[in-house]
């Protein structure tokens, strides 16, 4: 793929995504994080993540 095609791709249904994340409670306690290990890879819409987490990713590059 060209750089231009990669720049135009956006996250949507069935997109494979690799990213780092930290899940924290309102009091600041960290429940889970990938920042001290390898990033997480998943497919958006496969039912393995909370719907709100996936919805927040839609449209990102």
Secondary structure as the mmCIF struct_conf table of DSSP 4:
data_model
#
loop_
_struct_conf.conf_type_id
_struct_conf.id
_struct_conf.beg_label_comp_id
_struct_conf.beg_label_asym_id
_struct_conf.beg_label_seq_id
_struct_conf.end_label_comp_id
_struct_conf.end_label_asym_id
_struct_conf.end_label_seq_id
HELX_RH_AL_P HELX_RH_AL_P1 UNK A 3 UNK A 8
TURN_TY1_P TURN_TY1_P1 UNK A 13 UNK A 14
STRN STRN1 UNK A 16 UNK A 19
STRN STRN2 UNK A 22 UNK A 24
TURN_TY1_P TURN_TY1_P2 UNK A 26 UNK A 27
BEND BEND1 UNK A 28 UNK A 28
STRN STRN3 UNK A 30 UNK A 33
BEND BEND2 UNK A 34 UNK A 34
TURN_TY1_P TURN_TY1_P3 UNK A 35 UNK A 36
BEND BEND3 UNK A 37 UNK A 37
HELX_LH_PP_P HELX_LH_PP_P1 UNK A 38 UNK A 39
STRN STRN4 UNK A 40 UNK A 43
TURN_TY1_P TURN_TY1_P4 UNK A 44 UNK A 45
BEND BEND4 UNK A 46 UNK A 49
HELX_RH_AL_P HELX_RH_AL_P2 UNK A 51 UNK A 57
TURN_TY1_P TURN_TY1_P5 UNK A 58 UNK A 59
#
